[in-house]
């Protein structure tokens, strides 16, 4: 959301209204606060309400603070800054929270001073357990899974030997979407972004030699949650482990899939029924297992700021509690086994405050709405993961060829007064101020530094730990390029081990408790999130808010604005829009042979189908279909189907016969990128002028179709591109999720687009994009330009270019730079203007 600034004073003095105070008595608050005689009157008559509002605008016109900056310090600061006002140092976060340069005791409500909180005590702001890390540190739980179950199993064992304390399984997209590996729709997805699991045999091999009675296992699974959890239960039983002893977590958070990640299978209503069935089954059969992990991480990855992430995640949790109650359970029967999952960004203070405020908010809402008897029902326990979106890669962004080639000639025609404006439009990488600086320093290609990600991940990990996480995954520095290597995975794991063993951080429970700044920021984010939750309540709850599209649009708007701030240089990312490298540093990445993995999985599937009891398998699947029609517990029925060697795809299909597959409706956010980037920005104006020129020559705007092929549902990049290009003057078509190359090509031809932008974040680019180009040729449209973007290793660029891809854009590429390069290609393909031809 855009930064919110309130100009109202949410206080009153006798019969004087807040608007009168703000208009006519801006110094009144300072007078009351500084007066020894009227000090008590200030605290009682002018005591703020719980809703956080501004109380004084800064002289700079920038951020606003609820509590004025201390006058004595402000005078000292003004002197140190040679007359500059102290409040010019204030700034607003993307959440609209003002951050002051100095915090003191009275930056919190008076009541807060009397309410001394302790770790392990309601409302658990300072942590769910009294001793926190002083007795036991957080669990190091690295998320991993790739290629085959054999290779993933080997990787898990190596990590356990090296100090990892819990497992977190990443499944491939075919499994997430409930398809067996031999389904033609998942041709390019098998084993690419996670491990391929089709059967109980795969699950047994995945955990072979790992004691599931002692090892806690987390599984990120939502769409195909029923068959995957059922296969885990059966695999454990066949390994001699009673399901009542299994410890771990299944994500099972379907509401957020409809907002951001999109690995859903069924529509919202039957998906919520599945959650209720899992709650009922696990509370009865798997008492040590967490039946849901309510995820804010994926919302943050999709673009949500801290307030949206926290509010939407807590609201999801409230909706799930209502689902459990409606399934006939008491709140104390399942709430203690609910867990949460936060994303941790580079906004260090905000992330710590978010985690503290979330515990307080959850405890208060559960107590108020469900009246539990057990304190454990009100404890928010969480896993955390460092940001994937903040990782940068090594690819360089080229300046627009025509602009770079002609920059000296163009500058010679400009007056000195125009040069600065001119160079701010074309020197998008360095912001050089004059011709000499550009010629001397600016290279047409600059490179990001992926090794910066090690530092980013360390900072984010420390924020998570200071925030009181119960387990943590630290990303590998090369995950913006592709799957992590053993080397990068070791660095990521050891980051946590070093923090635990060498830093001394674990020796104090909640060291930020009592910090003037942190306590104030915790209050602020709590109240802003509470405001969002009230808005959701007015819509009828989170399920209805999701169905309305409100939540998805807010996240997409925040993502577009974030990208615009980066592109405009307002948000600094070292190595991306500041301090870029002039020389590329190659980083090795892990490559998966998709064809080999798929061939092996298909062979195993054929063997299972040939050797199982066909009649028993058919009956088990029929029972699931009948259970879906009625009120049978689908989890219990799926366990029986897994024992009969039914596959993930077959169990999913048995429910799909009743529930159908969900198809999302695409909505394009308009104006969000332009509003943050600036309508009059020189960079965007260059693109807008070129788009107009193109339209004058071609008779229409340049038209681009943004395509997501395969089962990759991560669409932040695609949505940001679509929004940004629309704001830059392009006509934009957005293809539906999960298209095949043939379907994408047909849509592009039917829409008569100039360009297809293929977005790939799940390693399927070398399979799917060449197929797309082949399909365009079959349809007689090889002239349609194909460009690619996303998480694509630079080592793969040549293969894509050889296949016919015109341009490849990696993470960190600015949208105006993308648009300019695409226009370069399109302009070359245009017929020569009549005037120029006649002149010849």
N, C-alpha and C positions, 0 to 999 in steps of 0.2 A: 504494500500500500504506500501511497505517497506520504511523505512526512506531514503529520497533522500538527497544526499550530492553532491553539485556541487563544483568542483575544479577550475572553471573558474572565472575570474574577469570580470564582465559585465560593464566595464568602459573602457575609452581609454584616452591616454595622447599624444596629438599631433599625431604623426604617429606611436607610439609604440603600438603594438597589446596587447590584454589582455593576451594572452598566454606568451608573452615575460615578461610582468610584473610579472605574477605568477611564472615564472621560475627563473628570474634573479634579480628582485627588490622587494622582500617581505617586505622590510622596507620602501619603497618609500612612501606608503600611510601615514604611521605614521609620516614621516618627513614633508610632506606637511600639515598634519593636525595640527602638533604642531608648525609649523613655523608661527610667527606673520606676517612676510613679505609676505608669500605665502598663507595666509589663504583664501583670496578671490579666488586665483587660484585653490585651492583645491575644493572649492564649485562650481566653474563654469566649470573648465576643467575636474574635476574628479567627477562631479555630477552623481550619479547612474541613470540608466534608471528605468522604472516602473517595470521591471522584477526583482524579488528578486533573488539574487545569493550570493554565499559566497564571502568574500573578504579576508579572512585570515584563514588558517587552524590552529586549536589549537595544541599546542605542545603535548597534550595528545593523539592526533589521534582520538579524539571523535567528539564532536559537532563542527560545524563551525558557525561563526556569520558574518552577512553582515557588521556590524560595530564593530571595535575592542573594546575590553574592555578598559576602561579609564586607562591610564598608572599610574596615581598617585594612584588610588584605587588598581590597580593590585599589585603595590609595597607594599602597606599596607597589602593587603590580603596575599601576599607571605610571609611576615614577620610573620603574625599571624598564618600561616599554616606551619611554620618552614621549609621554602624553597620550598614548593609545589607551582607550578604555578597556578595563578588564573584561567586560562582558563580550568583547569581540572574540575572546578565546572560547566562548561557548559554541557548541555545535549540536545539530539535531541528528539523531540516528535515523535510519530508514523507517523505523517504527514510529517516528515522531516523538521520541523521548529526548528532552534536552539534557545534554551532558555539560556539567560545570567544570571549570578548571580546578576548583577546590571545594571540598565538602566538609561541613562541620556538624556538630551534634544536632543543631536545630534544623537540619535538612530532612528531618522525618517528623511525622505527626507526634504530638506529645504522648499519646497513648502508647506509642511504640517503645518509649523509654521505660515504661513501667512493665511492659510485657517482655520479660527476658526469656528467650527460647533456648531449649537445650536439644542437642541431637537425640534422636530416639523418642522424642516427646511431641505429642500433637501440637501444631499441625505439621511437624516434621520438616520445617523449612531448612533446618541445619543437618538433615540426614535422617534416614529411616531407622538407624541403629545407634545406640548410645556411644559405642566406642569407635564406630566407623573404621578407618584404616589402621588405627592404632593397635587393633587386635588382629585384623585380617584385611589385607589389601584387596582391591578390586580383582576380578577374574580377567585374565588375559585371554580374550576369546577372538581369535582371528578368523574372519569370514573367508572361506576358500572352497573351491570346487571347480574342476575343469576337466574337460576331455572325458576319459573313462573312469569307472569306479575304481579300477585297479590303480591308476595313477593318482587319483585323489586320496585313496587309502594310504598309499605310500607317503604322500605329502603330509597327511594328518599325523602319521606315526613319527615322522621326522620332527614336526613342530612340537609334538608332545614331549619328545626326548629333549628338545632344546628349551623347554620351559613353558610352553603353552599349557593352560590349565583347563580349557574347555573348547569344545568344537562348535563351529558355526558353518553350516553347510550351504553352499551356493549351488542351486540347481540350474540347469540350462533352461532356455526359454520354451523349448518344446514341452518339458515337464511342467513348467509353470502354467502353461496354457492348456494342459490336459490332453496333449497329443502324444501318441507313441512315436518313436524315432523313425518309423517307416512311413509316416504320413507325409504325402507330397507337399503339404503346406509348410513343413518345417525343414525343408531340404537344406537350407543354409544355416540353421540354428542349432543343430544337434551337437552337443558338447562344446559349444563355442564360448558362452558366457557363464558356464557352470557345468556341473557334472550331469551326464545323461542318466536318468533313472526311469526304467520302464516297468520293473517287476520286483518281487520280493528277492529274487536272486541277485539283482543289482544292489538292493539295500543290504543284503547279507555281505556281499563283497566289499561294499563301501566301508563297513565297520568291522571287517575281519581282523581279529587279533586285538581289538579294542574292547576293554571291559565296560559295557554299557551300564553295569550296576554301579560303577564308580564315576564314569565320565558323563558330565553334563553336556547335552547336545542341543544346540539351537538350530532350528531349520526355518529359513526364510521361505515360506510357502503360503500362498493365499488362494489363488484360483483352484488349484488341484489339491487343496489341503486335505480333503477326505481320503483320496487314495494314497497320498504320500504318507500321512500319519498312520494309516492302517498298515501299510507295508513296513514301516518302522516298528510298530508293535509286534507284528508277526515275525520279523527278522530277529528281534530281541528275544521273543519266546523260543524260537528255534535255536538260538544261541544259549538257551538256558537261563534267561533273565526274566523274572516275573514282571509284568507291566506295572505293577504297583510300586516297583522299585526304580522305575525309569525317572530320571531327572533331566530337565531341560525346558525348552520353550518351542512352541510352534507359533509362527507369526500370526496367521489367521485373522489379519486385519483387512477386511475386504472393503470397508468404506473408503479408505485412502486410495485404494486401487481405482475407484471411480473418479477420484480427484486428480491423481498424478501418475501413478506407475503403470496402470492399465493392464496388469496381468490378471484381469478378471476372466471368468468363463461365463457365469450365469448372471441374469439381471439382479438388481439389488435385493428384492424381496426374498427370493429363494436363497440368495447368498447369506442373508441374515439368518434364515432358518438353519442353514448349515452351521453357522457359528453357535447357535443355541444347542444343536445336537452335539457339537464338540464339547461345549461347556458341560452338558449333562453327562456325557461319556467319561470325560477326564476327571470330573469331580467324584465320580463313582469308582472308576477303574484305574486312574493314574493320579493319585493324590499328591505326588511330588512333582508333577509336571505342570508347567505354566501353559494354560490353554489359549493364551493370546499374548501377542506383543504389539501394543498399540503404537504405531510408528509415526513420529514426526519427521524422522530422518528423510524419508522420501519426499515429504512436502518441502523441506528445506532444499533438497537437491533440485526440486522443480521450480524453486524461486521464492518460496515463502520466507518472509522475514521472521524474526524470533517471536513476535506477538502472534502472527498468523499460525506459525508452526505449533506454538504452545496451545493456543485457544482451540484450534481445529482438532488437535490430538486429544486434548482433555474432553472436548465435546464428543469425539468418537467414543472415548471410554465411557462416558455417561450413557450414550446410546447402547453400547454393548451391555452395560449393567441392566438397562431396561429389557434388553433381549433375554438375558439370563433370568430375570424375574418373571418375564412372560413365559419362559420355558418351565416354570414351576419351582425354581431354585430360590433359596434365600440368599441375600447379599453375602452373608458370611460363608456360604457354601462354595463360592467361586471367586469373590473379589480378592482374597489373599493370594490367588494364583494368577492374577492379572499382572502383566509387566509392561513397561514402556520402552521406547527406543527413540533416542534423540540424535539429531545431526548436530555436529559441533563445527562451527565456522571459525573464521579468523577474527570475528568480533569478540575479542577475549572477555571483556567485562560483561557484555550482554549475555554470552553463553553461560557464564557462571550464574548470573542473576536469573536467567531463564530456568535453569534446573532447580534452583532454590524456590523460585516463585511457583513452579509447577507442582512441587510437593505440597506447598501450602494450599494451592487452589484445589488440587485433587482431594486433599483431606477435608477441606471445608465443604466442598460440594457433595462428597459421599456422605458425610455426617448429616448435612442439611436435607438431602433428598432421599436417602435410603435408610438412615437410622441404624447403622450396624451395631452389633454388640461387641465385636472384636476390633481392637485398634489395628490389627493387621489388615483389615479390610480398607483402612484409610491410608495405609502406607504406599507411597508411589516408589516402586523399585524399578530401576532402569538399566538398560544396556545403552551404550553410546558408540558412535562411529565418527571418526574425523571426516571432514567434508571431502567428497569426491569431486564436487564441482569446482572447488578452489584450486585443484591441481592444475598445473600448466604443463604444456608439452614443449617439444623442441622445435617445432616447425616455425619458419619465418613467414611473416605476412608481407607480400610484395606490395610496394606502392603501385598504384595504377600505372601501367606501362606508359600510356600516352602522356600522362601528367609528368612522370619522372623524366621521360625522354626530352620533353619540351620545356622543362622548368626554367632554364636560363633564357630561352627565347621569350617565354611569356613574361618573365620578370623584367626584361629590358623595356617592355612596353608600359610598365607600371610606374606611377609616381612613387616617391619615397613613402608618402603617407599611406599608400595602398599596399606596400610590400608586406607589412606585418599581417594584415588581414589575408593577403593572398597565401602566404606561407602557412598560416594556421589552417588553411583549407587543404593544402596538398602535403604538408609535412606532418602526416598523421602519426608518425612513429616517434619523432624527436621534438617536434614543436619548435624548430629552429626559427630564429627571429629575422634573419636576413640571408641574402644570397650567399655571402661568403661562408656563413656557418653551415648552410645546407650543403654547399659544394664540398666543404672541407670535411664535415663530420658524417653527413647522412649517407648511409648505404641503402640501396634499394631493397635489400633484404636484411631484416634483423631477426634474431632467433631468441626464443624463450629459453629459459634455463630450467630443465626438469629437476635438477638437483636442489633448486629452491624448495621443492615440495617436501624435502626431508625436514627443513626448518618449519615449514607451515604445519606439517603433521605433528611435530613436537609441541608447538604452541597450542594447537587445538587439543592435543592429548592432555596437556596440563590444565586447560580450561575445563575439560570434562572431569578430570580428577578433582580439581578445586570445587566443581559443582556437585560432587558426591555421587558419581556413577557407581553401579555395582559390577559392571563388566564393560570392557572396552575393546573395540577393534581400531587399530591404526592402519590407515591406508598405505600401500606401497607407493614410492615416489613415481613409479612409471605407469600408474594406472590410467593416466590421461593418454597414454600411448597404446596400451593394450593390456593383456593379462600379465600379472606380476611374475617376475622370474624368482628363482630360489634366492638369489642375492638380494633383490629388493624386498622380498618377503622377510628375510632375516633382519634387515635394517629396521623394517616396520615393527617387527616383534620385539627386537632389542630396545627400541625406543621406550616401550612400556617397562621392560625389565630394568632399564637404567633408572627411570623415574622412580620405580618401586624400591630399588635396592641402594641407590646412591644419593638421591636428592634430599632425603629426610622429610619429604612431603607427607609421608604416611604417619609421621610421629605426632601429628596434631589433628584432632577432629575439627573439621570446618574452620580452618584458620581465617576465613573471611568474615566469620561471625562478628558483629559489632563494628565492622568497617562502616564509617559514615557513608561513603560512596556506595558500597555494595548493598547495604541495607536500604538506602534510598532507591537505588536502581531496582532492587527486588520488589519494593512496594510499587514502583511505577509500572513495571511490566505485568505484575499481578493485576493491577486495576485495569490496564488496557486490555489484557486478555479477558478479564471478566466482562468488559463492555462488549467484546466480540461474541462471547457466549450468550449474553442477553439478546443480542441480535439473532443468534441461532435459535434460541428459545422462542422468540417471536415468530419464527418461521415454522415452528412445530417440532424442533429437534434436528439433530444432525442428519438423519436419513433424509428428511425432507429438504434440508438445506443443500445436501449433495445433489438430490434429484432436481432441484431448481437450477443448478449450475452456478449458484452464487460462489461457493467455495472455490471451484475450479477457476472461475474468472478472476477472483481476487488474487489467487496465486500466479496466474499467467500475467496479470497486470504488474504484479511486483517483480516478476522475472524480467519482463520487458524493460521496466524502469531501471532495474539493476544493470542490465546490459547497456542501456543508454548511458548510465553514469560511468561505466567502465570505458565505453567508446569515447565519451567526452572528456575523459581524464579526471573526472570528479572523484571517482573511487580508484585509488592507486593499487595496481597489482604489479609488483616488482618483476621485471622480465617480460611483462605483457604490454603495459602502456607506459612504463618508465624503466630505465636502466636495462635495456635489452642488450643481448649479446650481438656482436658483429660476426661471430664465427659459430658455426653449428657444432654442438657436442652430441655425437651419436650415442644412443642408448639402446642396448639390446633388449628385445622384447620376446615374450614367449609366443610361439606360433603353434596353432592347433591344426592338425590335418583333419578337417571336417569330413572329408570323404571317407577316410579310414575309420573314424569313430562311428559314423553312420552305418557303414558296412558291418562293423562288429556288432552294433546294437541290433541291426536287422537280423543278423544271423542268430543272436540270442533269442529274439522274439519268435522267430520261426521254430526254434527248438522247443521253446516253452509251449507254443500252441500245438505242436505235434505230440508232445509227451504228457500233457496234462489230461485229466479226466474231463472231456469236453462237456458231458452232460452236467457234471457238478458245476463247472464254470458257468454254463448257460443258466442254470437255476439260480446261482448266486447273483448274476447280473439281472435276471428277471426280478429277483427279490428287491434289488435296489430300485429298479424302476417302479415297482409297486409301492415301495416305501416312500419314494418321492411323491407319488400321487396321494398318499395318506399321511400318517403321522409317525411312521416307523423311524427309529433312530438311524440315520444314514451312516454314522460312524461305525456303529456296531455291525451293520449290514456289510459295510466295506471291509471290515476285518475278516469276515467270513469269505468274502470274494477274494481277498488277498491270499488267504489260505488255499483257495481253489486255484491259485495262480492266474487270476485275472490281471490284466495289465492296467497301467495308469490311464491309458487312452480308453480302454473298454469300460472301466468304472466311471470315468467322466462322461462317456457317451450314454451310459445307462441312465444317468441323471439328466443329461441334455435332452433326452427324448421327452421329458416332462417339463423341464425348466427353460429349454432353448438357450442359445448363445446370445450374449448381450452385444449389441452394436452401439457404440457411442456416437453422438452427434457432435461434429466439429463446430466450434464457435470461435470467431476471430476477434481478439481484443483490438480495438481501434484507438489510435492516438496516444497510447501509453508510452511507446518508445519516443515519439516526437516531443511529448510534453516534458520528458526528463532530459532528453538530449538537447532540446532547444530548437524551436522552429526556424530561428534565424541563424543557426549554426552554419559557418562557412563550409564545413565538411559535408553536411547534409545538403546545402544549397548547390554544391557542385554536382551531386547526384541528381537532384531535382531538375537542374538545368539540362543535364545530359538526357534524362528521361523525356523531357519535353522535346528536345531536339530529335530524339529517336522517334517519338510519336509523330512529329511533323513529317518525318521521312517515310515511316512505315505505315502511317495511317491509324495506328493504335499504340497504346502503352505496351512496354515490354511485359510479357506475361510469363509468370513462373509458377510451376506446380511443385509444392513441397511434398515429398513422398516418404513414407515410412514402410519399408518392406520387411517381410519376415515377421517374427513374433516379438520384436523389440517394441515395447510400449512406452519407453522413456521418451517423452515428446517435448521436453523443455526447449531443447535446441530448435526443433522444428517449429514450435509455436513462436519462439522469439524471432526466428528468421522470417516467418510469415508476417508477424506483426510489424517488424522493422521494415521489411521490404514494402509492405503496404503503405507505411508512413513515408517511405522514400519515393512513392509514386508508381510503383509497380502494380499491375494487376496480379492478384495472388489467388491460386487455387490450393486448397489443402486436401490431400488425399486421405482416405480413411486409414486407420491403423490396420496393420496386419495384412497388407496387400501382398499378392504374389507379383513378381516382375511382369508377368503377362497382364495382370489387372492394372498395374500402374501405367504401363505403356499404353493400354487401350484408353484409359482416362485422359492421358496427356494428348493423345491423338484426337479424341473426341472434343477436347477443350481447345485444341489448336494452340497449345502453349509454345513459347519460344524456348523455354528452359525447363528442365526437371532438376530440382535440387534433392538429391537422395541423402537422407539423414541416417547415419549408422552409428550406434553406440554399443553394439553387441557382437562385434567381430564377424559379421556376416557379409562385409563389403566385397570381398574377393569372389564370393559366390553370386550374390544377388545383383550387384551393379552391372557386371558383364552380361548377365542374363537379361537385364533391363535393356541394355544397348542392343542386344541381339533381337529382342522382341520389337523394338522400334524399327529396326531394319526390315523385319518380316512384314510390318505394317506399312512399309514404304515411306517412313519418316526418319531417315538417318540424319536429317537436318536439325532435328530437335537437340539442342545442346544439353548434355548431361554433366552436372557438377556434383561433387560429393563433399560431405562435411561430417564432422563428429569425431569419435575416438578412432582414428585410423593411424596406425604406425607409419612414420615416414618411410620405412623400408618398403611399404606396400604401394607407395605413390607411383613408382615407375610401372608396376604391373597394371594399375588402374589407368594410367595414361596410355599404355600400350593397348588396353582394351577399348579405348575411345573416350575416356573421361576427359573433359576439357579443362577442369580446374578442381583442385582439392583444397579444402579449407579445414584447418585444425582448430582446436580449442584456443580461444583468445583472439581470433581474427575479428577485427572490427567490421560491423555491418556495412558502413559506407565503403570500406575497402573492398569487401565482397562484391557489393553492387557495382563499383567502378570496374572491377576486373571482368565481371559478367558483361557489362556494357561494352567493354573493349572487344570482347569476342562477338557480341551481337552486331556491333557497328561494322566490323569487318565483313560480316555476312550480308549486310544490306546492299541492295543495288546502288550504284553510284548516282548521286543527285543529278537531275537533268541539267542544271546550270553548269556544273563542272564538266559534264560530257560535252555540252555544246561549246564550251570554251576551248576544248581540245580540237 
